[in-house]
Amino acid sequence: MAIRRLRTFGGWKSIWDLDESHIHDIVVFAISEHNQETNEHLTWDKVVKGETQLVTGLQYLAGDDHK
């Protein structure tokens, strides 16, 4: 018997494997774009949290634990 999981559009889902190569690529791209637009020189150490949202595709939300 096959079990099928349905995801609700618009709901956020945690990214469990933050070491996947496409997560790294997204972070490098986002920081590079930010640095070019702001003339800053931000760097990053590691991704500590991430979520995806299913809409008509996937959107990524990244953040940190610093409050």
Summary of the structure (lengths in Angstrom):
residues: 67
radius of gyration: 14.8
end to end distance: 45.2
largest distance: 55.4
contacts: 116
relative contact order: 0.23
helix: 27%
strand: 19%
